[in-house]
Amino acid sequence: MSLKRNSDDIGWDYGVLVNPNNLNLIKCKLCGQEVSAGIYRLKLHIAGIRGQVKPCRKSSEEDKEKCKKAIDDSKKDKKARYAERQEDRDAVDLVGAPDADEDTTAAEVYRSTRSTI
């Protein structure tokens, strides 16, 4: 029985958990290399992206492309989520807070909010 996390991540097509008590140690199904720090690093290994891990010598071009695409898609999703959260933050209007164009220091804001309490 192969051990894997309960995830539909493409990386699990290429790796298995070495130890169910250590969820960050994954063994490559293609070459047997053990990769620590999770499925992201296994995808780097399969994709042949140097820097954090050794590239897999047994991954095919198709395997490399699948993992590279998964990594790129993840980065795009993360950027989109960040931009959405930033838009939400920018849309919030704090009642009583000075406008951005006002020349008010943080100390003045603190003093004015303390006096209203």
Rosetta constraint file for C-alpha pairs under 8 A:
AtomPair CA 2 CA 16 HARMONIC 6.14 0.50
AtomPair CA 2 CA 17 HARMONIC 7.50 0.50
AtomPair CA 3 CA 16 HARMONIC 5.38 0.50
AtomPair CA 3 CA 17 HARMONIC 5.06 0.50
AtomPair CA 3 CA 18 HARMONIC 7.37 0.50
AtomPair CA 3 CA 19 HARMONIC 7.97 0.50
AtomPair CA 3 CA 20 HARMONIC 7.12 0.50
AtomPair CA 4 CA 12 HARMONIC 6.77 0.50
AtomPair CA 4 CA 15 HARMONIC 7.71 0.50
AtomPair CA 4 CA 16 HARMONIC 5.23 0.50
AtomPair CA 4 CA 17 HARMONIC 5.34 0.50
AtomPair CA 5 CA 12 HARMONIC 7.81 0.50
AtomPair CA 5 CA 17 HARMONIC 7.57 0.50
AtomPair CA 5 CA 23 HARMONIC 7.69 0.50
AtomPair CA 7 CA 12 HARMONIC 7.71 0.50
AtomPair CA 8 CA 12 HARMONIC 7.37 0.50
AtomPair CA 9 CA 13 HARMONIC 7.98 0.50
AtomPair CA 10 CA 14 HARMONIC 7.71 0.50
AtomPair CA 10 CA 66 HARMONIC 7.81 0.50
AtomPair CA 10 CA 67 HARMONIC 7.22 0.50
AtomPair CA 10 CA 70 HARMONIC 7.23 0.50
AtomPair CA 11 CA 15 HARMONIC 6.55 0.50
AtomPair CA 11 CA 39 HARMONIC 5.95 0.50
AtomPair CA 11 CA 40 HARMONIC 7.48 0.50
AtomPair CA 11 CA 42 HARMONIC 6.66 0.50
AtomPair CA 11 CA 43 HARMONIC 5.62 0.50
AtomPair CA 11 CA 67 HARMONIC 7.10 0.50
AtomPair CA 12 CA 16 HARMONIC 6.67 0.50
AtomPair CA 12 CA 39 HARMONIC 7.37 0.50
AtomPair CA 14 CA 28 HARMONIC 5.82 0.50
AtomPair CA 14 CA 29 HARMONIC 5.29 0.50
AtomPair CA 14 CA 30 HARMONIC 6.83 0.50
AtomPair CA 14 CA 42 HARMONIC 7.89 0.50
AtomPair CA 14 CA 46 HARMONIC 7.75 0.50
AtomPair CA 15 CA 26 HARMONIC 5.99 0.50
AtomPair CA 15 CA 27 HARMONIC 5.29 0.50
AtomPair CA 15 CA 28 HARMONIC 4.48 0.50
AtomPair CA 15 CA 29 HARMONIC 5.09 0.50
AtomPair CA 15 CA 42 HARMONIC 7.28 0.50
AtomPair CA 16 CA 26 HARMONIC 5.45 0.50
AtomPair CA 16 CA 27 HARMONIC 5.36 0.50
AtomPair CA 16 CA 28 HARMONIC 6.80 0.50
AtomPair CA 16 CA 29 HARMONIC 6.96 0.50
AtomPair CA 17 CA 22 HARMONIC 7.87 0.50
AtomPair CA 17 CA 23 HARMONIC 6.66 0.50
AtomPair CA 17 CA 24 HARMONIC 7.76 0.50
AtomPair CA 17 CA 25 HARMONIC 6.13 0.50
AtomPair CA 17 CA 26 HARMONIC 4.62 0.50
AtomPair CA 17 CA 27 HARMONIC 6.24 0.50
AtomPair CA 18 CA 22 HARMONIC 7.63 0.50
AtomPair CA 18 CA 25 HARMONIC 5.96 0.50
AtomPair CA 18 CA 26 HARMONIC 5.58 0.50
AtomPair CA 18 CA 27 HARMONIC 6.04 0.50
AtomPair CA 19 CA 23 HARMONIC 7.05 0.50
AtomPair CA 19 CA 25 HARMONIC 7.11 0.50
AtomPair CA 23 CA 38 HARMONIC 7.22 0.50
AtomPair CA 24 CA 36 HARMONIC 5.47 0.50
AtomPair CA 24 CA 37 HARMONIC 4.87 0.50
AtomPair CA 24 CA 38 HARMONIC 4.33 0.50
AtomPair CA 24 CA 39 HARMONIC 7.48 0.50
AtomPair CA 25 CA 34 HARMONIC 6.68 0.50
AtomPair CA 25 CA 35 HARMONIC 5.75 0.50
AtomPair CA 25 CA 36 HARMONIC 4.48 0.50
AtomPair CA 25 CA 37 HARMONIC 6.52 0.50
AtomPair CA 25 CA 38 HARMONIC 6.36 0.50
AtomPair CA 26 CA 34 HARMONIC 5.58 0.50
AtomPair CA 26 CA 35 HARMONIC 5.26 0.50
AtomPair CA 26 CA 36 HARMONIC 6.33 0.50
AtomPair CA 26 CA 38 HARMONIC 6.73 0.50
AtomPair CA 26 CA 39 HARMONIC 7.20 0.50
AtomPair CA 26 CA 42 HARMONIC 7.25 0.50
AtomPair CA 27 CA 32 HARMONIC 5.74 0.50
AtomPair CA 27 CA 33 HARMONIC 5.67 0.50
AtomPair CA 27 CA 34 HARMONIC 4.28 0.50
AtomPair CA 27 CA 35 HARMONIC 6.15 0.50
AtomPair CA 28 CA 32 HARMONIC 4.86 0.50
AtomPair CA 28 CA 33 HARMONIC 5.32 0.50
AtomPair CA 28 CA 34 HARMONIC 6.25 0.50
AtomPair CA 28 CA 35 HARMONIC 7.52 0.50
AtomPair CA 28 CA 42 HARMONIC 7.17 0.50
AtomPair CA 30 CA 56 HARMONIC 7.77 0.50
AtomPair CA 30 CA 58 HARMONIC 5.95 0.50
AtomPair CA 30 CA 59 HARMONIC 6.76 0.50
AtomPair CA 31 CA 56 HARMONIC 6.70 0.50
AtomPair CA 31 CA 57 HARMONIC 7.22 0.50
AtomPair CA 31 CA 58 HARMONIC 6.09 0.50
AtomPair CA 33 CA 56 HARMONIC 7.92 0.50
AtomPair CA 35 CA 41 HARMONIC 6.75 0.50
AtomPair CA 35 CA 42 HARMONIC 6.13 0.50
AtomPair CA 35 CA 53 HARMONIC 7.51 0.50
AtomPair CA 36 CA 41 HARMONIC 7.27 0.50
AtomPair CA 37 CA 41 HARMONIC 6.44 0.50
AtomPair CA 38 CA 42 HARMONIC 6.79 0.50
AtomPair CA 39 CA 43 HARMONIC 6.27 0.50
AtomPair CA 40 CA 44 HARMONIC 6.42 0.50
AtomPair CA 40 CA 71 HARMONIC 7.69 0.50
AtomPair CA 41 CA 45 HARMONIC 6.15 0.50
AtomPair CA 41 CA 52 HARMONIC 7.26 0.50
AtomPair CA 41 CA 53 HARMONIC 6.84 0.50
AtomPair CA 42 CA 46 HARMONIC 6.21 0.50
AtomPair CA 43 CA 47 HARMONIC 5.92 0.50
AtomPair CA 43 CA 67 HARMONIC 5.35 0.50
AtomPair CA 43 CA 68 HARMONIC 7.50 0.50
AtomPair CA 43 CA 71 HARMONIC 7.40 0.50
AtomPair CA 44 CA 48 HARMONIC 6.06 0.50
AtomPair CA 44 CA 49 HARMONIC 5.18 0.50
AtomPair CA 44 CA 50 HARMONIC 7.48 0.50
AtomPair CA 44 CA 52 HARMONIC 7.82 0.50
AtomPair CA 44 CA 53 HARMONIC 6.94 0.50
AtomPair CA 44 CA 55 HARMONIC 7.42 0.50
AtomPair CA 44 CA 67 HARMONIC 7.25 0.50
AtomPair CA 44 CA 68 HARMONIC 7.61 0.50
AtomPair CA 45 CA 49 HARMONIC 6.35 0.50
AtomPair CA 45 CA 50 HARMONIC 7.65 0.50
AtomPair CA 45 CA 53 HARMONIC 5.76 0.50
AtomPair CA 45 CA 54 HARMONIC 5.97 0.50
AtomPair CA 45 CA 55 HARMONIC 4.62 0.50
AtomPair CA 45 CA 56 HARMONIC 5.48 0.50
AtomPair CA 46 CA 55 HARMONIC 6.32 0.50
AtomPair CA 46 CA 56 HARMONIC 5.26 0.50
AtomPair CA 46 CA 59 HARMONIC 5.94 0.50
AtomPair CA 46 CA 63 HARMONIC 6.81 0.50
AtomPair CA 46 CA 64 HARMONIC 5.80 0.50
AtomPair CA 46 CA 67 HARMONIC 6.69 0.50
AtomPair CA 47 CA 55 HARMONIC 7.09 0.50
AtomPair CA 47 CA 56 HARMONIC 7.56 0.50
AtomPair CA 47 CA 59 HARMONIC 7.65 0.50
AtomPair CA 47 CA 63 HARMONIC 6.94 0.50
AtomPair CA 47 CA 64 HARMONIC 3.96 0.50
AtomPair CA 47 CA 65 HARMONIC 6.72 0.50
AtomPair CA 47 CA 66 HARMONIC 7.83 0.50
AtomPair CA 47 CA 67 HARMONIC 5.42 0.50
AtomPair CA 47 CA 68 HARMONIC 5.66 0.50
AtomPair CA 48 CA 54 HARMONIC 7.39 0.50
AtomPair CA 48 CA 55 HARMONIC 4.16 0.50
AtomPair CA 48 CA 56 HARMONIC 6.06 0.50
AtomPair CA 48 CA 64 HARMONIC 6.74 0.50
AtomPair CA 49 CA 53 HARMONIC 7.61 0.50
AtomPair CA 49 CA 54 HARMONIC 7.95 0.50
AtomPair CA 49 CA 55 HARMONIC 6.31 0.50
AtomPair CA 50 CA 54 HARMONIC 6.19 0.50
AtomPair CA 50 CA 55 HARMONIC 6.24 0.50
AtomPair CA 59 CA 63 HARMONIC 5.76 0.50
AtomPair CA 59 CA 64 HARMONIC 6.50 0.50
AtomPair CA 60 CA 64 HARMONIC 6.26 0.50
AtomPair CA 61 CA 65 HARMONIC 6.14 0.50
AtomPair CA 62 CA 66 HARMONIC 6.21 0.50
AtomPair CA 63 CA 67 HARMONIC 6.34 0.50
AtomPair CA 64 CA 68 HARMONIC 6.06 0.50
AtomPair CA 65 CA 69 HARMONIC 5.98 0.50
AtomPair CA 66 CA 70 HARMONIC 6.22 0.50
AtomPair CA 67 CA 71 HARMONIC 6.16 0.50
AtomPair CA 68 CA 72 HARMONIC 6.14 0.50
AtomPair CA 69 CA 73 HARMONIC 5.95 0.50
AtomPair CA 70 CA 74 HARMONIC 6.10 0.50
AtomPair CA 71 CA 75 HARMONIC 6.34 0.50
AtomPair CA 72 CA 76 HARMONIC 6.28 0.50
AtomPair CA 73 CA 77 HARMONIC 6.13 0.50
AtomPair CA 74 CA 78 HARMONIC 6.14 0.50
AtomPair CA 75 CA 79 HARMONIC 6.24 0.50
AtomPair CA 76 CA 80 HARMONIC 6.18 0.50
AtomPair CA 77 CA 81 HARMONIC 6.17 0.50
AtomPair CA 78 CA 82 HARMONIC 6.18 0.50
AtomPair CA 79 CA 83 HARMONIC 6.14 0.50
AtomPair CA 80 CA 84 HARMONIC 6.15 0.50
AtomPair CA 81 CA 85 HARMONIC 6.20 0.50
AtomPair CA 82 CA 86 HARMONIC 6.11 0.50
AtomPair CA 83 CA 87 HARMONIC 6.19 0.50
AtomPair CA 84 CA 88 HARMONIC 6.31 0.50
AtomPair CA 85 CA 89 HARMONIC 6.20 0.50
AtomPair CA 86 CA 90 HARMONIC 6.10 0.50
AtomPair CA 87 CA 91 HARMONIC 6.14 0.50
AtomPair CA 88 CA 92 HARMONIC 6.59 0.50
AtomPair CA 93 CA 97 HARMONIC 8.00 0.50
AtomPair CA 97 CA 109 HARMONIC 7.44 0.50
AtomPair CA 98 CA 102 HARMONIC 6.32 0.50
AtomPair CA 98 CA 104 HARMONIC 7.02 0.50
AtomPair CA 98 CA 109 HARMONIC 7.50 0.50
AtomPair CA 104 CA 108 HARMONIC 6.36 0.50
AtomPair CA 104 CA 109 HARMONIC 7.00 0.50
AtomPair CA 105 CA 109 HARMONIC 6.50 0.50
AtomPair CA 106 CA 110 HARMONIC 6.16 0.50
AtomPair CA 107 CA 111 HARMONIC 6.16 0.50
AtomPair CA 108 CA 112 HARMONIC 6.11 0.50
AtomPair CA 109 CA 113 HARMONIC 6.15 0.50
AtomPair CA 110 CA 114 HARMONIC 6.13 0.50
AtomPair CA 111 CA 115 HARMONIC 6.27 0.50
AtomPair CA 112 CA 116 HARMONIC 6.66 0.50
AtomPair CA 113 CA 117 HARMONIC 6.72 0.50
